[in-house]
Amino acid sequence: MKYLIATALLFSPLAFAESNHSFAICEPNTQCSKCIERATFSLTPNSSTKSVIARGNSPDGIPQMKEIVDCEFKDIQNWVCKDGRALMTSVSGKVTMSYVGPPPKVDGKQKEVCLK
């Protein structure tokens, strides 16, 4: 019986809900190929708390974790969250991200945000 429960948990939708992404600050119009800063992170949705946990490392390697709250959930595979200028949407488990708002400036020069 324990084996059946463990197997069911491993193959539940929660086990496959985490997704991996990248964030970069890049030169405009370079298709994210010339970047001054890059970081990777994962998103783990929680439909019961209507939140998403973002975990990763900053560009200098420092571990980071943030709970994004007040998300809209249909279920674990279909949800929408906005955190600052990042809009995250999951449709059938496929997460897409977009940056909303004015482009950032670094040293007075406009840059592009690349989210994948």
DSSP file (Angstrom, degrees, kcal/mol; ACC not computed):
  #  RESIDUE AA STRUCTURE BP1 BP2  ACC     N-H-->O    O-->H-N    N-H-->O    O-->H-N    TCO  KAPPA ALPHA  PHI   PSI    X-CA   Y-CA   Z-CA
    1    1 A M     >        0   0    0      0, 0.0     4,-2.0     0, 0.0     5,-0.2   0.000 360.0 360.0 360.0 -41.0    0.0    0.0    0.0
    2    2 A K  H  >  +     0   0    0      1,-0.2     4,-2.5     2,-0.2     5,-0.2   0.886 360.0  53.9 -61.1 -37.6    2.8    2.4    0.8
    3    3 A Y  H  > S+     0   0    0      1,-0.2     4,-2.4     2,-0.2    -1,-0.2   0.904 107.4  50.3 -63.2 -41.8    4.3    1.8   -2.6
    4    4 A L  H  > S+     0   0    0      2,-0.2     4,-2.4     1,-0.2    -1,-0.2   0.904 111.7  47.2 -63.5 -42.7    1.0    2.7   -4.3
    5    5 A I  H  X S+     0   0    0     -4,-2.0     4,-2.4     2,-0.2    -2,-0.2   0.930 112.7  48.9 -65.2 -46.1    0.7    5.9   -2.4
    6    6 A A  H  X S+     0   0    0     -4,-2.5     4,-2.1     1,-0.2    -2,-0.2   0.904 112.5  48.6 -61.2 -41.8    4.3    6.9   -3.2
    7    7 A T  H  X S+     0   0    0     -4,-2.4     4,-1.7     2,-0.2    -1,-0.2   0.905 110.3  51.1 -64.7 -42.4    3.8    6.1   -6.8
    8    8 A A  H  < S+     0   0    0     -4,-2.4    -2,-0.2     1,-0.2    -1,-0.2   0.896 110.8  48.8 -62.8 -40.3    0.6    8.1   -7.0
    9    9 A L  H >< S+     0   0    0     -4,-2.4     3,-1.0     1,-0.2     6,-0.3   0.894 108.8  53.2 -66.8 -39.6    2.3   11.1   -5.4
   10   10 A L  H 3< S+     0   0    0     -4,-2.1    -1,-0.2     1,-0.2    -2,-0.2   0.849 115.0  40.5 -63.9 -33.5    5.2   10.9   -7.8
   11   11 A F  T 3< S+     0   0    0     -4,-1.7    -1,-0.2    -5,-0.1    -2,-0.2   0.237  89.3 114.1-102.9  14.2    2.9   11.0  -10.8
   12   12 A S  S X> S-     0   0    0     -3,-1.0     3,-1.2    -4,-0.2     4,-0.6  -0.413  82.9-106.5 -76.7 161.1    0.5   13.6   -9.5
   13   13 A P  G >4 S+     0   0    0      0, 0.0     3,-1.0     0, 0.0     4,-0.3   0.811 118.0  65.3 -58.3 -30.1    0.2   16.9  -11.3
   14   14 A L  G >4 S+     0   0    0      1,-0.3     3,-1.0     2,-0.2     4,-0.4   0.853  93.7  59.7 -61.8 -33.0    2.0   18.6   -8.4
   15   15 A A  G <4 S+     0   0    0     -3,-1.2    -1,-0.3    -6,-0.3     3,-0.2   0.761 112.9  37.6 -67.1 -23.6    5.2   16.6   -9.2
   16   16 A F  G << S+     0   0    0     -3,-1.0    -1,-0.2    -4,-0.6    -2,-0.2   0.268  90.4  94.2-109.9  10.1    5.4   18.1  -12.7
   17   17 A A    <   +     0   0    0     -3,-1.0    -2,-0.1    -4,-0.3    -1,-0.1   0.751  59.4  96.0 -78.3 -24.4    4.2   21.6  -11.8
   18   18 A E        -     0   0    0     -4,-0.4     2,-0.3    -3,-0.2    26,-0.2  -0.422  54.8-171.0 -69.6 140.4    7.7   23.2  -11.3
   19   19 A S  E     -A   43   0A   0     24,-2.1    24,-2.7    -2,-0.1     2,-0.4  -0.970  15.0-134.5-131.9 149.4    9.1   25.0  -14.4
   20   20 A N  E     +A   42   0A   0     -2,-0.3     2,-0.3    22,-0.2    22,-0.2  -0.834  29.0 168.8-108.0 141.8   12.6   26.4  -15.0
   21   21 A H  E     -A   41   0A   0     20,-3.3    20,-2.2    -2,-0.4     2,-0.3  -0.866  23.7-133.5-143.4 170.7   13.3   29.8  -16.5
   22   22 A S  E     -A   40   0A   0     -2,-0.3    94,-2.2    18,-0.2     2,-0.4  -0.965   8.8-161.3-132.2 152.8   16.0   32.4  -17.2
   23   23 A F  E     +AB  39 115A   0     16,-2.9    16,-2.4    -2,-0.3     2,-0.3  -0.993  17.4 170.6-130.4 134.8   16.1   36.1  -16.6
   24   24 A A  E     -AB  38 114A   0     90,-1.8    90,-2.8    -2,-0.4     2,-0.6  -0.998  31.7-142.3-147.6 149.6   18.6   38.4  -18.4
   25   25 A I  E     +AB  37 113A   0     12,-2.1    11,-2.7    -2,-0.3    12,-1.2  -0.969  42.8 170.2-108.2 118.0   19.3   42.1  -18.9
   26   26 A C  E     -AB  35 112A   0     86,-3.2    86,-3.3    -2,-0.6     9,-0.3  -0.772  40.9 -86.6-130.7 166.8   20.5   42.5  -22.5
   27   27 A E    >   -     0   0    0      7,-3.1     3,-0.8    -2,-0.3     5,-0.4  -0.521  60.5 -98.7 -68.3 140.6   21.3   45.0  -25.2
   28   28 A P  T 3  S+     0   0    0      0, 0.0    -1,-0.1     0, 0.0    84,-0.0  -0.262 100.8  14.6 -62.3 149.0   18.2   45.9  -27.2
   29   29 A N  T 3  S+     0   0    0      1,-0.1    -2,-0.0    -3,-0.1     0, 0.0   0.782  91.9 109.0  59.9  33.4   17.5   44.2  -30.5
   30   30 A T  S X  S-     0   0    0     -3,-0.8     3,-1.2     4,-0.1    -1,-0.1   0.249  88.2-116.5-116.4  10.7   20.1   41.4  -30.0
   31   31 A Q  T 3  S-     0   0    0      1,-0.3    83,-0.0     2,-0.1    -4,-0.0   0.860  72.0 -62.7  51.3  38.9   17.5   38.5  -29.5
   32   32 A C  T 3  S+     0   0    0     -5,-0.4    -1,-0.3     2,-0.1     3,-0.2   0.764 112.3 117.9  63.6  29.0   18.9   38.2  -25.9
   33   33 A S    <   +     0   0    0     -3,-1.2     2,-0.7     1,-0.2    -2,-0.1   0.742  66.3  53.1 -96.6 -25.7   22.4   37.3  -27.2
   34   34 A K  S    S+     0   0    0     -7,-0.3    -7,-3.1    -4,-0.0     2,-0.3  -0.837  76.5 164.1-113.1  93.8   24.4   40.2  -25.7
   35   35 A C  E     -A   26   0A   0     -2,-0.7    -9,-0.3    -9,-0.3     3,-0.1  -0.847  36.2-162.9-117.2 146.4   23.5   40.3  -22.0
   36   36 A I  E    S+     0   0A   0    -11,-2.7     2,-0.3    -2,-0.3   -10,-0.2   0.592  83.8  22.8 -97.3 -14.3   25.2   42.0  -19.1
   37   37 A E  E     -A   25   0A   0    -12,-1.2   -12,-2.1     2,-0.0     2,-0.3  -0.972  63.6-179.8-155.4 135.4   23.5   39.9  -16.4
   38   38 A R  E     +A   24   0A   0     -2,-0.3     2,-0.3   -14,-0.2   -14,-0.2  -0.983   3.6 171.0-137.0 148.9   21.8   36.5  -16.4
   39   39 A A  E     -A   23   0A   0    -16,-2.4   -16,-2.9    -2,-0.3     2,-0.3  -0.984  18.3-144.9-150.7 152.3   20.1   34.4  -13.7
   40   40 A T  E     +A   22   0A   0     17,-0.4    17,-1.3    -2,-0.3     2,-0.3  -0.887  23.6 166.0-117.0 152.9   18.1   31.1  -13.7
   41   41 A F  E     -AC  21  56A   0    -20,-2.2   -20,-3.3    -2,-0.3     2,-0.3  -0.977  25.6-130.2-156.9 164.5   15.2   30.3  -11.4
   42   42 A S  E     -AC  20  55A   0     13,-3.2    13,-2.3    -2,-0.3     2,-0.4  -0.901  12.5-146.4-120.3 152.6   12.3   27.8  -11.0
   43   43 A L  E     -AC  19  54A   0    -24,-2.7   -24,-2.1    -2,-0.3    11,-0.2  -0.977  11.4-173.8-118.6 130.4    8.6   28.5  -10.4
   44   44 A T  E     - C   0  53A   0      9,-2.3     9,-2.6    -2,-0.4   -26,-0.1  -0.944  14.8-149.6-125.3 108.9    6.5   26.2   -8.2
   45   45 A P  E     - C   0  52A   0      0, 0.0     2,-0.4     0, 0.0     7,-0.2  -0.446   8.2-164.7 -78.0 151.1    2.7   26.9   -8.2
   46   46 A N  E >>> - C   0  51A   0      5,-2.9     5,-1.8    -2,-0.1     4,-0.8  -0.879   3.5-173.0-134.5 100.8    0.6   26.2   -5.2
   47   47 A S  T 345S+     0   0    0     -2,-0.4    26,-0.1     1,-0.2    -1,-0.1   0.788  82.3  60.6 -68.3 -27.1   -3.1   26.3   -6.0
   48   48 A S  T 345S+     0   0    0      1,-0.2    -1,-0.2     2,-0.1    25,-0.0   0.842 117.1  30.6 -71.0 -31.1   -4.3   25.9   -2.4
   49   49 A T  T <45S-     0   0    0     -3,-0.5    21,-0.3     2,-0.2    -1,-0.2   0.416 104.7-127.5-102.0   0.0   -2.5   29.1   -1.3
   50   50 A K  T  <5S+     0   0    0     -4,-0.8    21,-2.3     1,-0.2     2,-0.3   0.915  70.9 114.7  52.6  46.9   -3.0   30.8   -4.8
   51   51 A S  E   < -C   46   0A   0     -5,-1.8    -5,-2.9    19,-0.2     2,-0.4  -0.904  57.4-141.9-139.8 167.3    0.7   31.6   -4.9
   52   52 A V  E     -CD  45  68A   0     16,-2.2    16,-3.5    -2,-0.3     2,-0.5  -1.000  14.7-142.2-132.5 132.5    3.9   30.7   -6.8
   53   53 A I  E     -CD  44  67A   0     -9,-2.6    -9,-2.3    -2,-0.4     2,-0.5  -0.844  12.3-159.7 -95.6 126.4    7.3   30.2   -5.2
   54   54 A A  E     +CD  43  66A   0     12,-3.2    12,-2.4    -2,-0.5     2,-0.4  -0.931  15.2 177.0-105.6 126.0   10.3   31.5   -7.2
   55   55 A R  E     +CD  42  65A   0    -13,-2.3   -13,-3.2    -2,-0.5     2,-0.3  -0.981  20.5 102.4-130.0 141.2   13.7   30.0   -6.4
   56   56 A G  E     -CD  41  64A   0      8,-2.1     8,-3.4    -2,-0.4     2,-0.4  -0.964  60.4 -76.0 179.0-162.3   17.0   30.6   -7.9
   57   57 A N  E     - D   0  63A   0    -17,-1.3   -17,-0.4    -2,-0.3    -2,-0.0  -0.963  37.5-119.6-124.2 142.2   20.3   32.3   -7.6
   58   58 A S    >   -     0   0    0      4,-2.8     3,-2.7    -2,-0.4   -18,-0.1  -0.259  44.5 -93.3 -67.7 167.0   21.1   35.9   -8.2
   59   59 A P  T 3  S+     0   0    0      0, 0.0    -1,-0.1     0, 0.0   -21,-0.1   0.777 129.9  53.6 -56.1 -25.2   23.7   36.7  -10.9
   60   60 A D  T 3  S-     0   0    0      2,-0.1    -2,-0.1   -21,-0.0   -21,-0.1   0.299 125.0-102.4 -93.7  11.2   26.4   36.7   -8.2
   61   61 A G  S <  S+     0   0    0     -3,-2.7   -22,-0.0     1,-0.3     3,-0.0   0.503  71.8 143.6  90.4   5.2   25.3   33.2   -7.0
   62   62 A I        -     0   0    0      1,-0.1    -4,-2.8    -5,-0.0    -1,-0.3  -0.680  55.2-114.4 -82.1 125.7   23.4   34.2   -3.8
   63   63 A P  E     -D   57   0A   0      0, 0.0     2,-0.3     0, 0.0    -6,-0.3  -0.308  37.2-169.3 -60.3 139.2   20.3   31.9   -3.3
   64   64 A Q  E     +D   56   0A   0     -8,-3.4    -8,-2.1     2,-0.0     2,-0.3  -0.954  12.7 178.3-130.3 148.1   17.0   33.7   -3.6
   65   65 A M  E     +D   55   0A   0     -2,-0.3     2,-0.3   -10,-0.2   -10,-0.2  -0.969   4.3 172.5-149.9 137.6   13.4   32.7   -2.8
   66   66 A K  E     -D   54   0A   0    -12,-2.4   -12,-3.2    -2,-0.3     2,-0.6  -0.996  24.8-139.9-146.5 138.5   10.2   34.7   -3.1
   67   67 A E  E     -D   53   0A   0     -2,-0.3     2,-0.7   -14,-0.2   -14,-0.2  -0.889  15.3-153.4 -98.7 122.2    6.5   33.9   -2.8
   68   68 A I  E     -D   52   0A   0    -16,-3.5   -16,-2.2    -2,-0.6     3,-0.2  -0.860  23.0-167.7 -95.6 118.1    4.4   35.6   -5.4
   69   69 A V        +     0   0    0     -2,-0.7    13,-0.3   -18,-0.2   -18,-0.2  -0.468  52.8  42.0-106.8 173.1    0.9   36.0   -3.9
   70   70 A D  S    S+     0   0    0    -21,-0.3    -1,-0.2   -20,-0.2   -19,-0.2   0.848  72.8 159.9  60.1  39.5   -2.6   36.8   -5.1
   71   71 A C        -     0   0    0    -21,-2.3     2,-0.6    -3,-0.2    10,-0.2  -0.468  42.6-118.9 -82.7 161.5   -2.4   34.7   -8.2
   72   72 A E  E     -E   80   0B   0      8,-2.7     8,-2.3    -2,-0.1     2,-0.4  -0.923  34.5-171.0-103.8 122.8   -5.4   33.6  -10.2
   73   73 A F  E     +E   79   0B   0     -2,-0.6     6,-0.2     6,-0.2     3,-0.1  -0.942  31.9 170.7-119.0 133.5   -5.7   29.8  -10.3
   74   74 A K  E    S-     0   0B   0      4,-2.9     2,-0.3     1,-0.6     5,-0.2   0.741  83.5 -41.0 -93.1 -45.2   -8.0   27.6  -12.3
   75   75 A D  E >  S-E   78   0B   0      3,-1.6     3,-0.9     0, 0.0    -1,-0.6  -0.901  76.5 -70.6-163.6-174.0   -6.0   24.5  -11.3
   76   76 A I  T 3  S+     0   0    0     -2,-0.3     3,-0.1     1,-0.2   -28,-0.0   0.733 131.7  44.1 -64.7 -22.6   -2.3   23.6  -10.8
   77   77 A Q  T 3  S+     0   0    0      1,-0.2    16,-2.7    15,-0.1     2,-0.5   0.597 112.8  52.6 -95.9 -13.6   -1.7   23.6  -14.6
   78   78 A N  E <  S+E   75   0B   0     -3,-0.9    -4,-2.9    13,-0.2    -3,-1.6  -0.940  71.7 122.3-132.9 109.5   -3.6   26.9  -15.4
   79   79 A W  E     -EF  73  90B   0     11,-1.5    11,-3.0    -2,-0.5     2,-0.4  -0.973  40.0-142.6-158.9 166.2   -2.8   30.1  -13.5
   80   80 A V  E     +EF  72  89B   0     -8,-2.3    -8,-2.7    -2,-0.3     2,-0.3  -0.998  18.6 176.1-139.5 135.0   -1.7   33.7  -13.9
   81   81 A C  E     - F   0  88B   0      7,-2.7     7,-3.0    -2,-0.4     2,-0.4  -0.987  13.6-160.4-136.4 148.2    0.5   35.8  -11.6
   82   82 A K  E     + F   0  87B   0     -2,-0.3     2,-0.4   -13,-0.3     5,-0.2  -0.998   9.9 177.6-127.5 130.0    1.9   39.3  -11.8
   83   83 A D  E >   - F   0  86B   0      3,-2.7     3,-2.4    -2,-0.4     2,-0.5  -0.916  64.1 -57.7-132.6 105.5    5.0   40.3   -9.7
   84   84 A G  T 3  S-     0   0    0     -2,-0.4     0, 0.0     1,-0.3     0, 0.0  -0.466 123.7 -14.1  61.3-115.1    6.2   43.8  -10.2
   85   85 A R  T 3  S+     0   0    0     -2,-0.5    15,-3.2    -3,-0.1     2,-0.5   0.281 117.3  95.7-103.6   9.6    6.9   44.0  -14.0
   86   86 A A  E <   -FG  83  99B   0     -3,-2.4    -3,-2.7    13,-0.2     2,-0.5  -0.888  53.0-165.4-104.7 129.0    6.8   40.2  -14.7
   87   87 A L  E     -FG  82  98B   0     11,-2.9    11,-2.1    -2,-0.5     2,-0.4  -0.964   8.5-169.5-111.5 122.0    3.6   38.6  -15.9
   88   88 A M  E     -FG  81  97B   0     -7,-3.0    -7,-2.7    -2,-0.5     2,-0.4  -0.945   5.0-178.4-116.5 130.7    3.6   34.8  -15.7
   89   89 A T  E     -FG  80  96B   0      7,-2.7     7,-2.9    -2,-0.4     2,-0.5  -0.995  10.3-164.1-132.3 129.9    0.9   32.6  -17.3
   90   90 A S  E     +FG  79  95B   0    -11,-3.0   -11,-1.5    -2,-0.4     2,-0.5  -0.966   8.9 178.7-114.7 122.0    0.6   28.9  -17.2
   91   91 A V  E >  S- G   0  94B   0      3,-2.1     3,-1.9    -2,-0.5   -13,-0.2  -0.979  78.6 -18.3-123.3 117.2   -1.7   27.2  -19.8
   92   92 A S  T 3  S-     0   0    0     -2,-0.5   -14,-0.2     1,-0.3    -1,-0.1   0.832 129.4 -53.9  53.9  34.8   -1.9   23.4  -19.6
   93   93 A G  T 3  S+     0   0    0    -16,-2.7     2,-0.7     1,-0.2    -1,-0.3   0.337 110.5 121.6  86.9  -7.1    1.3   23.5  -17.6
   94   94 A K  E <   -G   91   0B   0     -3,-1.9    -3,-2.1   -17,-0.2     2,-0.5  -0.819  51.4-152.3 -93.1 115.7    3.3   25.5  -20.2
   95   95 A V  E     -G   90   0B   0     -2,-0.7     2,-0.4    -5,-0.2    -5,-0.2  -0.737  14.2-176.6 -93.0 129.4    4.6   28.7  -18.5
   96   96 A T  E     -G   89   0B   0     -7,-2.9    -7,-2.7    -2,-0.5     2,-0.4  -0.934   6.8-160.7-119.4 149.8    5.2   31.8  -20.5
   97   97 A M  E     -G   88   0B   0     -2,-0.4     2,-0.3    18,-0.2    -9,-0.2  -0.962   8.8-179.3-130.8 145.8    6.6   35.0  -19.1
   98   98 A S  E     -G   87   0B   0    -11,-2.1   -11,-2.9    -2,-0.4     2,-0.5  -0.989  24.9-126.8-142.8 154.2    6.6   38.6  -20.3
   99   99 A Y  E     -G   86   0B   0     -2,-0.3     2,-0.4   -13,-0.2   -13,-0.2  -0.869  25.4-166.8-100.2 127.3    8.0   41.9  -19.0
  100  100 A V        +     0   0    0    -15,-3.2    -2,-0.0    -2,-0.5     0, 0.0  -0.930  46.4  38.4-116.6 140.7    5.5   44.7  -18.7
  101  101 A G  S    S-     0   0    0     -2,-0.4    -2,-0.1     3,-0.0   -16,-0.0  -0.575  97.9 -28.6 115.8 179.1    6.4   48.3  -18.2
  102  102 A P  S    S-     0   0    0      0, 0.0    -2,-0.1     0, 0.0   -17,-0.0  -0.344  72.9 -97.3 -69.2 148.9    9.1   50.6  -19.5
  103  103 A P        -     0   0    0      0, 0.0     9,-0.1     0, 0.0     2,-0.1  -0.338  44.3-109.8 -63.1 145.7   12.5   49.1  -20.4
  104  104 A P        -     0   0    0      0, 0.0     7,-3.0     0, 0.0     2,-0.4  -0.355  25.0-139.5 -74.2 158.2   15.1   49.4  -17.7
  105  105 A K  E     -H  110   0C   0      5,-0.2     2,-0.4    -2,-0.1     5,-0.2  -0.963  12.7-169.0-118.6 138.0   18.1   51.6  -18.0
  106  106 A V  E >  S-H  109   0C   0      3,-2.7     3,-1.9    -2,-0.4     0, 0.0  -0.994  80.6 -11.2-125.8 123.1   21.7   50.7  -16.9
  107  107 A D  T 3  S-     0   0    0     -2,-0.4    -1,-0.1     1,-0.3     3,-0.1   0.853 130.6 -56.6  53.6  37.2   24.2   53.5  -16.7
  108  108 A G  T 3  S+     0   0    0      1,-0.2     2,-0.4    -3,-0.0    -1,-0.3   0.432 115.5 114.2  79.2  -0.5   21.7   55.7  -18.6
  109  109 A K  E <  S-H  106   0C   0     -3,-1.9    -3,-2.7     1,-0.0    -1,-0.2  -0.881  70.6-114.4-109.1 135.7   21.4   53.3  -21.5
  110  110 A Q  E     -H  105   0C   0     -2,-0.4     2,-0.2    -5,-0.2    -5,-0.2  -0.405  36.4-172.6 -67.4 136.6   18.2   51.5  -22.3
  111  111 A K        -     0   0    0     -7,-3.0     2,-0.4   -84,-0.1   -84,-0.2  -0.751  19.1-121.4-122.7 171.4   18.3   47.7  -21.9
  112  112 A E  E     -B   26   0A   0    -86,-3.3   -86,-3.2    -2,-0.2     2,-0.5  -0.932  15.9-136.3-116.4 139.1   16.0   44.8  -22.8
  113  113 A V  E     -B   25   0A   0     -2,-0.4     2,-0.5   -88,-0.2   -88,-0.2  -0.838  18.0-162.4 -94.1 128.4   14.6   42.3  -20.3
  114  114 A C  E     +B   24   0A   0    -90,-2.8   -90,-1.8    -2,-0.5     2,-0.4  -0.954  10.6 177.9-114.4 118.6   14.7   38.7  -21.6
  115  115 A L  E      B   23   0A   0     -2,-0.5   -18,-0.2   -92,-0.2   -92,-0.2  -0.977 360.0 360.0-119.7 129.3   12.5   36.1  -19.8
  116  116 A K              0   0    0    -94,-2.2   -93,-0.1    -2,-0.4    -1,-0.1   0.324 360.0 360.0-135.8 360.0   12.3   32.5  -20.9
